[in-house]
Amino acid sequence: MTTDDPSGATGAVVIRRRDLAGPVLNRVLATAAAQAELPLDRVGDVLLLGDEIVARALAMADGALRVELVVGEGRLDLRVGPLADGVGRELLDSADVAGLGNVLGRLADDARAEPIDGGEALVLVVAART
């Protein structure tokens, strides 16, 4: 990871092999969550988000999974994309699980789709709870 600003470290992972997406992403997320000094229960939430990202977001146009990470003190921001227009919102909407509600929204402190050049990104934020 490289430091882009004083508030945190920024990095990215691009995974091109579907069979490696889960193991690679979860190792990267676990490392980033530890670097953010998230408590253990929030590390667990980050890993569950990684599973959901792999399960839902591999429908990217070229088949590669791209995740940007911003590691701050007690906070981890994830940006999945670029996704085609509407796909980020669709991923959020499809994350409803009977009896649990929206899984992405429950695990992340903030879960939203943001417009970016040529499409949109799925943004997930996990922070230490006080």
N, CA, C and O atoms as a GROMACS GRO file, in nm:
protein
  520
    1MET      N    1   0.084  -0.118   0.000
    1MET     CA    2   0.000   0.000   0.000
    1MET      C    3   0.088   0.123   0.000
    1MET      O    4   0.197   0.124   0.058
    2THR      N    5   0.041   0.224  -0.065
    2THR     CA    6   0.116   0.348  -0.070
    2THR      C    7   0.040   0.455   0.006
    2THR      O    8  -0.083   0.451   0.013
    3THR      N    9   0.110   0.550   0.062
    3THR     CA   10   0.045   0.658   0.133
    3THR      C   11   0.019   0.772   0.038
    3THR      O   12   0.112   0.830  -0.017
    4ASP      N   13  -0.109   0.803   0.018
    4ASP     CA   14  -0.148   0.912  -0.071
    4ASP      C   15  -0.176   1.040   0.005
    4ASP      O   16  -0.165   1.149  -0.052
    5ASP      N   17  -0.211   1.030   0.131
    5ASP     CA   18  -0.240   1.147   0.212
    5ASP      C   19  -0.214   1.112   0.357
    5ASP      O   20  -0.202   0.995   0.392
    6PRO      N   21  -0.204   1.214   0.442
    6PRO     CA   22  -0.171   1.187   0.582
    6PRO      C   23  -0.280   1.115   0.659
    6PRO      O   24  -0.253   1.063   0.768
    7SER      N   25  -0.402   1.108   0.607
    7SER     CA   26  -0.511   1.047   0.682
    7SER      C   27  -0.515   0.896   0.670
    7SER      O   28  -0.586   0.830   0.746
    8GLY      N   29  -0.440   0.837   0.576
    8GLY     CA   30  -0.444   0.693   0.564
    8GLY      C   31  -0.364   0.641   0.447
    8GLY      O   32  -0.314   0.718   0.366
    9ALA      N   33  -0.355   0.511   0.440
    9ALA     CA   34  -0.283   0.445   0.331
    9ALA      C   35  -0.385   0.400   0.228
    9ALA      O   36  -0.496   0.358   0.262
   10THR      N   37  -0.346   0.408   0.102
   10THR     CA   38  -0.434   0.367  -0.006
   10THR      C   39  -0.366   0.257  -0.087
   10THR      O   40  -0.246   0.262  -0.112
   11GLY      N   41  -0.446   0.160  -0.126
   11GLY     CA   42  -0.395   0.051  -0.209
   11GLY      C   43  -0.507  -0.006  -0.292
   11GLY      O   44  -0.622   0.036  -0.278
   12ALA      N   45  -0.475  -0.099  -0.378
   12ALA     CA   46  -0.575  -0.162  -0.463
   12ALA      C   47  -0.533  -0.304  -0.492
   12ALA      O   48  -0.414  -0.338  -0.490
   13VAL      N   49  -0.632  -0.387  -0.518
   13VAL     CA   50  -0.607  -0.524  -0.559
   13VAL      C   51  -0.694  -0.551  -0.682
   13VAL      O   52  -0.811  -0.513  -0.687
   14VAL      N   53  -0.635  -0.617  -0.780
   14VAL     CA   54  -0.707  -0.660  -0.900
   14VAL      C   55  -0.688  -0.810  -0.909
   14VAL      O   56  -0.576  -0.860  -0.918
   15ILE      N   57  -0.800  -0.882  -0.906
   15ILE     CA   58  -0.796  -1.028  -0.909
   15ILE      C   59  -0.860  -1.074  -1.039
   15ILE      O   60  -0.977  -1.045  -1.066
   16ARG      N   61  -0.783  -1.145  -1.119
   16ARG     CA   62  -0.831  -1.186  -1.250
   16ARG      C   63  -0.878  -1.331  -1.255
   16ARG      O   64  -0.952  -1.369  -1.346
   17ARG      N   65  -0.837  -1.411  -1.160
   17ARG     CA   66  -0.879  -1.552  -1.157
   17ARG      C   67  -0.990  -1.571  -1.056
   17ARG      O   68  -0.971  -1.549  -0.936
   18ARG      N   69  -1.104  -1.610  -1.104
   18ARG     CA   70  -1.223  -1.627  -1.019
   18ARG      C   71  -1.197  -1.725  -0.904
   18ARG      O   72  -1.245  -1.703  -0.793
   19ASP      N   73  -1.123  -1.832  -0.929
   19ASP     CA   74  -1.098  -1.932  -0.826
   19ASP      C   75  -1.009  -1.880  -0.712
   19ASP      O   76  -1.005  -1.938  -0.604
   20LEU      N   77  -0.938  -1.770  -0.737
   20LEU     CA   78  -0.853  -1.711  -0.634
   20LEU      C   79  -0.914  -1.588  -0.567
   20LEU      O   80  -0.859  -1.537  -0.470
   21ALA      N   81  -1.028  -1.542  -0.618
   21ALA     CA   82  -1.085  -1.417  -0.571
   21ALA      C   83  -1.112  -1.419  -0.420
   21ALA      O   84  -1.074  -1.326  -0.350
   22GLY      N   85  -1.177  -1.523  -0.370
   22GLY     CA   86  -1.209  -1.529  -0.228
   22GLY      C   87  -1.086  -1.532  -0.139
   22GLY      O   88  -1.072  -1.446  -0.051
   23PRO      N   89  -0.996  -1.628  -0.159
   23PRO     CA   90  -0.878  -1.635  -0.072
   23PRO      C   91  -0.790  -1.511  -0.079
   23PRO      O   92  -0.741  -1.463   0.023
   24VAL      N   93  -0.769  -1.458  -0.200
   24VAL     CA   94  -0.681  -1.342  -0.213
   24VAL      C   95  -0.745  -1.219  -0.150
   24VAL      O   96  -0.682  -1.148  -0.072
   25LEU      N   97  -0.871  -1.193  -0.184
   25LEU     CA   98  -0.936  -1.073  -0.131
   25LEU      C   99  -0.944  -1.078   0.021
   25LEU      O  100  -0.918  -0.978   0.087
   26ASN      N  101  -0.980  -1.192   0.078
   26ASN     CA  102  -0.991  -1.198   0.223
   26ASN      C  103  -0.857  -1.182   0.294
   26ASN      O  104  -0.853  -1.129   0.404
   27ARG      N  105  -0.750  -1.228   0.234
   27ARG     CA  106  -0.618  -1.204   0.296
   27ARG      C  107  -0.582  -1.056   0.291
   27ARG      O  108  -0.529  -1.001   0.388
   28VAL      N  109  -0.610  -0.993   0.180
   28VAL     CA  110  -0.583  -0.848   0.167
   28VAL      C  111  -0.670  -0.771   0.267
   28VAL      O  112  -0.621  -0.681   0.335
   29LEU      N  113  -0.798  -0.806   0.276
   29LEU     CA  114  -0.888  -0.736   0.367
   29LEU      C  115  -0.849  -0.757   0.513
   29LEU      O  116  -0.855  -0.664   0.593
   30ALA      N  117  -0.809  -0.879   0.549
   30ALA     CA  118  -0.766  -0.905   0.687
   30ALA      C  119  -0.645  -0.822   0.723
   30ALA      O  120  -0.636  -0.767   0.833
   31THR      N  121  -0.551  -0.812   0.631
   31THR     CA  122  -0.431  -0.732   0.654
   31THR      C  123  -0.466  -0.584   0.668
   31THR      O  124  -0.416  -0.516   0.758
   32ALA      N  125  -0.553  -0.535   0.580
   32ALA     CA  126  -0.594  -0.394   0.586
   32ALA      C  127  -0.671  -0.364   0.713
   32ALA      O  128  -0.652  -0.259   0.774
   33ALA      N  129  -0.761  -0.456   0.754
   33ALA     CA  130  -0.838  -0.435   0.877
   33ALA      C  131  -0.746  -0.432   0.999
   33ALA      O  132  -0.768  -0.353   1.091
   34ALA      N  133  -0.644  -0.517   1.000
   34ALA     CA  134  -0.547  -0.515   1.110
   34ALA      C  135  -0.468  -0.385   1.110
   34ALA      O  136  -0.441  -0.328   1.216
   35GLN      N  137  -0.431  -0.340   0.990
   35GLN     CA  138  -0.356  -0.214   0.981
   35GLN      C  139  -0.442  -0.096   1.028
   35GLN      O  140  -0.390   0.000   1.085
   36ALA      N  141  -0.573  -0.103   1.006
   36ALA     CA  142  -0.664   0.001   1.052
   36ALA      C  143  -0.694  -0.011   1.201
   36ALA      O  144  -0.762   0.074   1.259
   37GLU      N  145  -0.642  -0.117   1.263
   37GLU     CA  146  -0.662  -0.145   1.404
   37GLU      C  147  -0.810  -0.159   1.439
   37GLU      O  148  -0.856  -0.110   1.542
   38LEU      N  149  -0.884  -0.228   1.350
   38LEU     CA  150  -1.023  -0.257   1.378
   38LEU      C  151  -1.032  -0.367   1.484
   38LEU      O  152  -0.948  -0.457   1.485
   39PRO      N  153  -1.131  -0.360   1.572
   39PRO     CA  154  -1.147  -0.468   1.670
   39PRO      C  155  -1.186  -0.598   1.600
   39PRO      O  156  -1.233  -0.597   1.486
   40LEU      N  157  -1.167  -0.708   1.668
   40LEU     CA  158  -1.184  -0.841   1.608
   40LEU      C  159  -1.323  -0.862   1.548
   40LEU      O  160  -1.336  -0.923   1.442
   41ASP      N  161  -1.428  -0.813   1.614
   41ASP     CA  162  -1.562  -0.831   1.559
   41ASP      C  163  -1.578  -0.757   1.427
   41ASP      O  164  -1.650  -0.803   1.338
   42ARG      N  165  -1.513  -0.643   1.413
   42ARG     CA  166  -1.520  -0.567   1.287
   42ARG      C  167  -1.434  -0.632   1.179
   42ARG      O  168  -1.466  -0.623   1.061
   43VAL      N  169  -1.324  -0.696   1.219
   43VAL     CA  170  -1.245  -0.773   1.122
   43VAL      C  171  -1.332  -0.885   1.065
   43VAL      O  172  -1.329  -0.910   0.945
   44GLY      N  173  -1.408  -0.950   1.150
   44GLY     CA  174  -1.501  -1.052   1.104
   44GLY      C  175  -1.602  -0.996   1.006
   44GLY      O  176  -1.634  -1.060   0.906
   45ASP      N  177  -1.654  -0.876   1.033
   45ASP     CA  178  -1.748  -0.811   0.941
   45ASP      C  179  -1.681  -0.782   0.807
   45ASP      O  180  -1.743  -0.800   0.702
   46VAL      N  181  -1.556  -0.737   0.810
   46VAL     CA  182  -1.482  -0.709   0.686
   46VAL      C  183  -1.466  -0.837   0.604
   46VAL      O  184  -1.482  -0.835   0.482
   47LEU      N  185  -1.434  -0.948   0.670
   47LEU     CA  186  -1.417  -1.074   0.598
   47LEU      C  187  -1.548  -1.124   0.539
   47LEU      O  188  -1.549  -1.178   0.428
   48LEU      N  189  -1.658  -1.105   0.610
   48LEU     CA  190  -1.789  -1.140   0.555
   48LEU      C  191  -1.823  -1.051   0.435
   48LEU      O  192  -1.880  -1.098   0.337
   49LEU      N  193  -1.788  -0.923   0.444
   49LEU     CA  194  -1.807  -0.835   0.328
   49LEU      C  195  -1.725  -0.883   0.209
   49LEU      O  196  -1.772  -0.879   0.095
   50GLY      N  197  -1.604  -0.930   0.235
   50GLY     CA  198  -1.521  -0.985   0.128
   50GLY      C  199  -1.589  -1.102   0.060
   50GLY      O  200  -1.587  -1.114  -0.063
   51ASP      N  201  -1.650  -1.190   0.139
   51ASP     CA  202  -1.722  -1.303   0.082
   51ASP      C  203  -1.838  -1.256  -0.004
   51ASP      O  204  -1.862  -1.308  -0.113
   52GLU      N  205  -1.910  -1.156   0.044
   52GLU     CA  206  -2.024  -1.102  -0.032
   52GLU      C  207  -1.978  -1.032  -0.159
   52GLU      O  208  -2.043  -1.044  -0.263
   53ILE      N  209  -1.867  -0.960  -0.152
   53ILE     CA  210  -1.814  -0.894  -0.271
   53ILE      C  211  -1.781  -0.997  -0.377
   53ILE      O  212  -1.817  -0.982  -0.493
   54VAL      N  213  -1.712  -1.102  -0.337
   54VAL     CA  214  -1.675  -1.207  -0.432
   54VAL      C  215  -1.800  -1.273  -0.490
   54VAL      O  216  -1.807  -1.297  -0.611
   55ALA      N  217  -1.896  -1.302  -0.406
   55ALA     CA  218  -2.017  -1.370  -0.452
   55ALA      C  219  -2.101  -1.283  -0.545
   55ALA      O  220  -2.165  -1.335  -0.636
   56ARG      N  221  -2.101  -1.153  -0.524
   56ARG     CA  222  -2.192  -1.065  -0.596
   56ARG      C  223  -2.126  -0.979  -0.703
   56ARG      O  224  -2.191  -0.944  -0.801
   57ALA      N  225  -2.000  -0.945  -0.687
   57ALA     CA  226  -1.940  -0.844  -0.773
   57ALA      C  227  -1.854  -0.900  -0.885
   57ALA      O  228  -1.791  -0.823  -0.958
   58LEU      N  229  -1.849  -1.030  -0.901
   58LEU     CA  230  -1.765  -1.084  -1.007
   58LEU      C  231  -1.827  -1.072  -1.144
   58LEU      O  232  -1.774  -1.124  -1.242
   59ALA      N  233  -1.939  -1.003  -1.152
   59ALA     CA  234  -2.003  -0.981  -1.281
   59ALA      C  235  -1.945  -0.858  -1.351
   59ALA      O  236  -2.013  -0.792  -1.429
   60MET      N  237  -1.820  -0.827  -1.323
   60MET     CA  238  -1.757  -0.712  -1.385
   60MET      C  239  -1.731  -0.744  -1.531
   60MET      O  240  -1.710  -0.859  -1.568
   61ALA      N  241  -1.734  -0.641  -1.612
   61ALA     CA  242  -1.731  -0.657  -1.758
   61ALA      C  243  -1.616  -0.745  -1.806
   61ALA      O  244  -1.636  -0.832  -1.890
   62ASP      N  245  -1.496  -0.724  -1.755
   62ASP     CA  246  -1.382  -0.801  -1.804
   62ASP      C  247  -1.350  -0.922  -1.717
   62ASP      O  248  -1.252  -0.992  -1.741
   63GLY      N  249  -1.433  -0.948  -1.616
   63GLY     CA  250  -1.413  -1.065  -1.530
   63GLY      C  251  -1.316  -1.042  -1.416
   63GLY      O  252  -1.301  -1.130  -1.331
   64ALA      N  253  -1.249  -0.928  -1.412
   64ALA     CA  254  -1.155  -0.897  -1.304
   64ALA      C  255  -1.229  -0.829  -1.189
   64ALA      O  256  -1.320  -0.749  -1.212
   65LEU      N  257  -1.190  -0.860  -1.068
   65LEU     CA  258  -1.246  -0.796  -0.950
   65LEU      C  259  -1.146  -0.690  -0.904
   65LEU      O  260  -1.031  -0.721  -0.876
   66ARG      N  261  -1.192  -0.566  -0.898
   66ARG     CA  262  -1.106  -0.455  -0.856
   66ARG      C  263  -1.159  -0.394  -0.728
   66ARG      O  264  -1.276  -0.357  -0.719
   67VAL      N  265  -1.071  -0.383  -0.628
   67VAL     CA  266  -1.110  -0.325  -0.500
   67VAL      C  267  -1.000  -0.228  -0.457
   67VAL      O  268  -0.884  -0.266  -0.443
   68GLU      N  269  -1.038  -0.103  -0.437
   68GLU     CA  270  -0.948  -0.003  -0.380
   68GLU      C  271  -0.973   0.000  -0.230
   68GLU      O  272  -1.087  -0.016  -0.185
   69LEU      N  273  -0.868   0.020  -0.154
   69LEU     CA  274  -0.878   0.024  -0.009
   69LEU      C  275  -0.816   0.153   0.043
   69LEU      O  276  -0.710   0.195  -0.005
   70VAL      N  277  -0.881   0.214   0.138
   70VAL     CA  278  -0.823   0.327   0.210
   70VAL      C  279  -0.825   0.288   0.357
   70VAL      O  280  -0.931   0.264   0.415
   71VAL      N  281  -0.707   0.282   0.416
   71VAL     CA  282  -0.692   0.241   0.555
   71VAL      C  283  -0.667   0.365   0.639
   71VAL      O  284  -0.569   0.436   0.619
   72GLY      N  285  -0.757   0.389   0.732
   72GLY     CA  286  -0.741   0.500   0.825
   72GLY      C  287  -0.736   0.448   0.966
   72GLY      O  288  -0.744   0.327   0.989
   73GLU      N  289  -0.722   0.535   1.060
   73GLU     CA  290  -0.719   0.494   1.200
   73GLU      C  291  -0.860   0.453   1.241
   73GLU      O  292  -0.949   0.538   1.250
   74GLY      N  293  -0.879   0.324   1.266
   74GLY     CA  294  -1.009   0.274   1.305
   74GLY      C  295  -1.113   0.273   1.194
   74GLY      O  296  -1.233   0.276   1.221
   75ARG      N  297  -1.067   0.269   1.067
   75ARG     CA  298  -1.160   0.277   0.955
   75ARG      C  299  -1.099   0.214   0.831
   75ARG      O  300  -0.981   0.230   0.802
   76LEU      N  301  -1.184   0.141   0.758
   76LEU     CA  302  -1.143   0.082   0.631
   76LEU      C  303  -1.251   0.112   0.528
   76LEU      O  304  -1.368   0.078   0.547
   77ASP      N  305  -1.211   0.176   0.418
   77ASP     CA  306  -1.302   0.209   0.308
   77ASP      C  307  -1.268   0.120   0.190
   77ASP      O  308  -1.151   0.104   0.154
   78LEU      N  309  -1.371   0.061   0.130
   78LEU     CA  310  -1.354  -0.024   0.012
   78LEU      C  311  -1.433   0.035  -0.102
   78LEU      O  312  -1.545   0.083  -0.084
   79ARG      N  313  -1.375   0.032  -0.221
   79ARG     CA  314  -1.443   0.079  -0.342
   79ARG      C  315  -1.428  -0.031  -0.446
   79ARG      O  316  -1.317  -0.058  -0.494
   80VAL      N  317  -1.540  -0.095  -0.481
   80VAL     CA  318  -1.540  -0.204  -0.577
   80VAL      C  319  -1.583  -0.147  -0.712
   80VAL      O  320  -1.691  -0.088  -0.724
   81GLY      N  321  -1.501  -0.165  -0.813
   81GLY     CA  322  -1.538  -0.116  -0.945
   81GLY      C  323  -1.416  -0.080  -1.026
   81GLY      O  324  -1.303  -0.096  -0.979
   82PRO      N  325  -1.436  -0.032  -1.144
   82PRO     CA  326  -1.561   0.024  -1.196
   82PRO      C  327  -1.660  -0.085  -1.236
   82PRO      O  328  -1.624  -0.191  -1.287
   83LEU      N  329  -1.786  -0.054  -1.212
   83LEU     CA  330  -1.897  -0.140  -1.249
   83LEU      C  331  -1.980  -0.067  -1.356
   83LEU      O  332  -1.975   0.056  -1.365
   84ALA      N  333  -2.054  -0.141  -1.434
   84ALA     CA  334  -2.142  -0.079  -1.532
   84ALA      C  335  -2.250   0.001  -1.460
   84ALA      O  336  -2.282  -0.027  -1.344
   85ASP      N  337  -2.306   0.101  -1.528
   85ASP     CA  338  -2.413   0.181  -1.470
   85ASP      C  339  -2.523   0.092  -1.414
   85ASP      O  340  -2.571   0.001  -1.482
   86GLY      N  341  -2.562   0.118  -1.289
   86GLY     CA  342  -2.670   0.044  -1.227
   86GLY      C  343  -2.630  -0.082  -1.154
   86GLY      O  344  -2.707  -0.134  -1.074
   87VAL      N  345  -2.510  -0.134  -1.181
   87VAL     CA  346  -2.468  -0.260  -1.119
   87VAL      C  347  -2.441  -0.244  -0.969
   87VAL      O  348  -2.474  -0.333  -0.892
   88GLY      N  349  -2.383  -0.132  -0.928
   88GLY     CA  350  -2.358  -0.109  -0.785
   88GLY      C  351  -2.488  -0.107  -0.707
   88GLY      O  352  -2.499  -0.169  -0.601
   89ARG      N  353  -2.587  -0.034  -0.758
   89ARG     CA  354  -2.719  -0.028  -0.694
   89ARG      C  355  -2.784  -0.166  -0.694
   89ARG      O  356  -2.846  -0.207  -0.596
   90GLU      N  357  -2.769  -0.238  -0.806
   90GLU     CA  358  -2.824  -0.373  -0.816
   90GLU      C  359  -2.760  -0.467  -0.714
   90GLU      O  360  -2.828  -0.550  -0.655
   91LEU      N  361  -2.628  -0.455  -0.695
   91LEU     CA  362  -2.559  -0.537  -0.595
   91LEU      C  363  -2.613  -0.509  -0.455
   91LEU      O  364  -2.635  -0.601  -0.376
   92LEU      N  365  -2.635  -0.382  -0.425
   92LEU     CA  366  -2.691  -0.347  -0.294
   92LEU      C  367  -2.832  -0.402  -0.278
   92LEU      O  368  -2.866  -0.459  -0.175
   93ASP      N  369  -2.913  -0.384  -0.381
   93ASP     CA  370  -3.052  -0.431  -0.374
   93ASP      C  371  -3.061  -0.583  -0.364
   93ASP      O  372  -3.152  -0.635  -0.300
   94SER      N  373  -2.968  -0.654  -0.427
   94SER     CA  374  -2.974  -0.800  -0.426
   94SER      C  375  -2.916  -0.861  -0.300
   94SER      O  376  -2.916  -0.983  -0.285
   95ALA      N  377  -2.865  -0.780  -0.209
   95ALA     CA  378  -2.802  -0.830  -0.088
   95ALA      C  379  -2.902  -0.855   0.024
   95ALA      O  380  -2.862  -0.881   0.138
   96ASP      N  381  -3.031  -0.847  -0.005
   96ASP     CA  382  -3.132  -0.876   0.096
   96ASP      C  383  -3.141  -1.026   0.120
   96ASP      O  384  -3.154  -1.104   0.026
   97VAL      N  385  -3.133  -1.065   0.246
   97VAL     CA  386  -3.144  -1.205   0.286
   97VAL      C  387  -3.264  -1.218   0.378
   97VAL      O  388  -3.278  -1.140   0.473
   98ALA      N  389  -3.349  -1.313   0.350
   98ALA     CA  390  -3.471  -1.331   0.430
   98ALA      C  391  -3.437  -1.340   0.578
   98ALA      O  392  -3.352  -1.419   0.619
   99GLY      N  393  -3.504  -1.259   0.657
   99GLY     CA  394  -3.485  -1.260   0.801
   99GLY      C  395  -3.370  -1.175   0.850
   99GLY      O  396  -3.362  -1.144   0.970
  100LEU      N  397  -3.280  -1.136   0.760
  100LEU     CA  398  -3.164  -1.056   0.801
  100LEU      C  399  -3.167  -0.914   0.744
  100LEU      O  400  -3.104  -0.824   0.799
  101GLY      N  401  -3.238  -0.895   0.636
  101GLY     CA  402  -3.236  -0.765   0.570
  101GLY      C  403  -3.118  -0.757   0.475
  101GLY      O  404  -3.072  -0.858   0.423
  102ASN      N  405  -3.070  -0.637   0.452
  102ASN     CA  406  -2.961  -0.615   0.358
  102ASN      C  407  -2.828  -0.649   0.426
  102ASN      O  408  -2.784  -0.578   0.516
  103VAL      N  409  -2.764  -0.754   0.381
  103VAL     CA  410  -2.640  -0.803   0.443
  103VAL      C  411  -2.528  -0.699   0.432
  103VAL      O  412  -2.456  -0.675   0.528
  104LEU      N  413  -2.513  -0.640   0.315
  104LEU     CA  414  -2.406  -0.541   0.297
  104LEU      C  415  -2.429  -0.422   0.389
  104LEU      O  416  -2.335  -0.371   0.451
  105GLY      N  417  -2.552  -0.377   0.398
  105GLY     CA  418  -2.585  -0.263   0.483
  105GLY      C  419  -2.570  -0.293   0.631
  105GLY      O  420  -2.539  -0.203   0.709
  106ARG      N  421  -2.591  -0.418   0.670
  106ARG     CA  422  -2.577  -0.455   0.811
  106ARG      C  423  -2.431  -0.471   0.852
  106ARG      O  424  -2.395  -0.440   0.965
  107LEU      N  425  -2.347  -0.519   0.760
  107LEU     CA  426  -2.206  -0.542   0.793
  107LEU      C  427  -2.123  -0.414   0.784
  107LEU      O  428  -2.029  -0.395   0.861
  108ALA      N  429  -2.158  -0.327   0.691
  108ALA     CA  430  -2.083  -0.204   0.670
  108ALA      C  431  -2.152  -0.088   0.742
  108ALA      O  432  -2.274  -0.088   0.756
  109ASP      N  433  -2.074   0.008   0.785
  109ASP     CA  434  -2.132   0.128   0.845
  109ASP      C  435  -2.192   0.218   0.737
  109ASP      O  436  -2.283   0.296   0.764
  110ASP      N  437  -2.140   0.206   0.617
  110ASP     CA  438  -2.192   0.281   0.503
  110ASP      C  439  -2.181   0.190   0.381
  110ASP      O  440  -2.074   0.135   0.354
  111ALA      N  441  -2.289   0.175   0.307
  111ALA     CA  442  -2.290   0.094   0.185
  111ALA      C  443  -2.369   0.172   0.081
  111ALA      O  444  -2.488   0.200   0.100
  112ARG      N  445  -2.302   0.208  -0.029
  112ARG     CA  446  -2.369   0.289  -0.131
  112ARG      C  447  -2.305   0.267  -0.267
  112ARG      O  448  -2.193   0.218  -0.277
  113ALA      N  449  -2.378   0.303  -0.369
  113ALA     CA  450  -2.326   0.304  -0.505
  113ALA      C  451  -2.297   0.450  -0.540
  113ALA      O  452  -2.379   0.538  -0.515
  114GLU      N  453  -2.180   0.474  -0.599
  114GLU     CA  454  -2.141   0.609  -0.638
  114GLU      C  455  -2.112   0.613  -0.787
  114GLU      O  456  -2.049   0.522  -0.840
  115PRO      N  457  -2.156   0.718  -0.854
  115PRO     CA  458  -2.122   0.731  -0.996
  115PRO      C  459  -1.973   0.763  -1.014
  115PRO      O  460  -1.916   0.842  -0.938
  116ILE      N  461  -1.912   0.701  -1.113
  116ILE     CA  462  -1.774   0.731  -1.151
  116ILE      C  463  -1.771   0.738  -1.302
  116ILE      O  464  -1.869   0.704  -1.368
  117ASP      N  465  -1.661   0.781  -1.358
  117ASP     CA  466  -1.648   0.789  -1.503
  117ASP      C  467  -1.677   0.654  -1.566
  117ASP      O  468  -1.611   0.555  -1.534
  118GLY      N  469  -1.775   0.650  -1.653
  118GLY     CA  470  -1.806   0.528  -1.726
  118GLY      C  471  -1.883   0.424  -1.649
  118GLY      O  472  -1.892   0.310  -1.694
  119GLY      N  473  -1.940   0.458  -1.534
  119GLY     CA  474  -2.018   0.359  -1.459
  119GLY      C  475  -2.039   0.400  -1.316
  119GLY      O  476  -2.070   0.516  -1.287
  120GLU      N  477  -2.021   0.304  -1.227
  120GLU     CA  478  -2.034   0.335  -1.085
  120GLU      C  479  -1.947   0.241  -1.004
  120GLU      O  480  -1.892   0.143  -1.056
  121ALA      N  481  -1.934   0.272  -0.875
  121ALA     CA  482  -1.856   0.191  -0.783
  121ALA      C  483  -1.943   0.158  -0.662
  121ALA      O  484  -2.028   0.237  -0.622
  122LEU      N  485  -1.920   0.042  -0.604
  122LEU     CA  486  -1.983   0.003  -0.478
  122LEU      C  487  -1.887   0.045  -0.368
  122LEU      O  488  -1.772   0.003  -0.366
  123VAL      N  489  -1.934   0.128  -0.276
  123VAL     CA  490  -1.851   0.179  -0.168
  123VAL      C  491  -1.900   0.121  -0.036
  123VAL      O  492  -2.019   0.129  -0.003
  124LEU      N  493  -1.807   0.062   0.039
  124LEU     CA  494  -1.838   0.003   0.169
  124LEU      C  495  -1.739   0.058   0.271
  124LEU      O  496  -1.618   0.060   0.246
  125VAL      N  497  -1.788   0.102   0.385
  125VAL     CA  498  -1.704   0.158   0.491
  125VAL      C  499  -1.728   0.080   0.618
  125VAL      O  500  -1.842   0.059   0.659
  126VAL      N  501  -1.620   0.036   0.682
  126VAL     CA  502  -1.628  -0.032   0.811
  126VAL      C  503  -1.539   0.045   0.909
  126VAL      O  504  -1.422   0.072   0.882
  127ALA      N  505  -1.598   0.081   1.022
  127ALA     CA  506  -1.525   0.157   1.121
  127ALA      C  507  -1.535   0.088   1.257
  127ALA      O  508  -1.628   0.012   1.283
  128ALA      N  509  -1.438   0.118   1.343
  128ALA     CA  510  -1.443   0.068   1.480
  128ALA      C  511  -1.563   0.131   1.547
  128ALA      O  512  -1.584   0.252   1.534
  129ARG      N  513  -1.640   0.054   1.616
  129ARG     CA  514  -1.757   0.107   1.687
  129ARG      C  515  -1.714   0.148   1.826
  129ARG      O  516  -1.638   0.077   1.893
  130THR      N  517  -1.763   0.261   1.869
  130THR     CA  518  -1.724   0.309   2.002
  130THR      C  519  -1.833   0.286   2.102
  130THR      O  520  -1.816   0.321   2.220
   0.00000   0.00000   0.00000
